[in-house]
Amino acid sequence: MSARLDGNIILLEGQCRVEDAEPLLGWLQADSSRVVDLTDAEHLHAAVFQILMALRPPIREGEKDAFVHDWLIPILRVAKSSDTG
């Protein structure tokens, strides 16, 4: 599995597959203050990305994968800012 919980941080690493969506959802529902760390994420399955869009957790971004950094992180930022504004 590419998702793991380390204290208050949810680490998404490598190829995040559909199997990672359920634990991600559970961890975020249990504590909405948890930070999702995308530093080492190389791919996010659509189900994982949809959870991030819906629940809008704090994100720690990374630059390991250009697509995640250049396309997905900005979408998550916009979703987060439109939620608070």
Sequence and secondary structure as in RCSB ss.txt:
>XXXX:A:sequence
MSARLDGNIILLEGQCRVEDAEPLLGWLQADSSRVVDLTDAEHLHAAVFQILMALRPPIREGEKDAFVHDWLIPI
LRVAKSSDTG
>XXXX:A:secstr
  EEEETTEEEE EEE GGGHHHHHHHHHH TT EEE TTEEEE HHHHHHHHHH   EE   SSHHIIIIIHHH
HHHHHHHHH 
